[in-house]
Amino acid sequence: MIGLVPIFTVFNTPQSPAPAADIGQCPATADINSTPYTDPDLPAPYGEGYQYTAPANGKTWTGQTAGTNDDYLAPEYELKPQEINERNGKTHCDYGGKRVIKNGEVADPYLRLTKLK
């Protein structure tokens, strides 16, 4: 079979992934605002966290954290966008940052903002 490509390889060849959306669409960390938030459907302290909102490209982005007293916009977390993706017709920006340990408690910052339609 030299020179011939078996038919199954043509159909089973992995396809290149779709190009990733531009992370530059995510709101800049400096543009994100936070306010304390309590989820009425979760008992304390699990429902306590922060609500985050940000404008970018004429749209509003929103997200929240729960079960934490940490505002991930504090400088020590060095929060920055890491990934943008689309799922179920919604665009999400995922942010991460520096692990912080205070009084023996570990905080690994993670925030997902979702673009509102």
Order of alpha helices (4+ residues) and beta strands (2+ residues): alpha-beta-beta-beta-beta-beta-beta-beta-beta
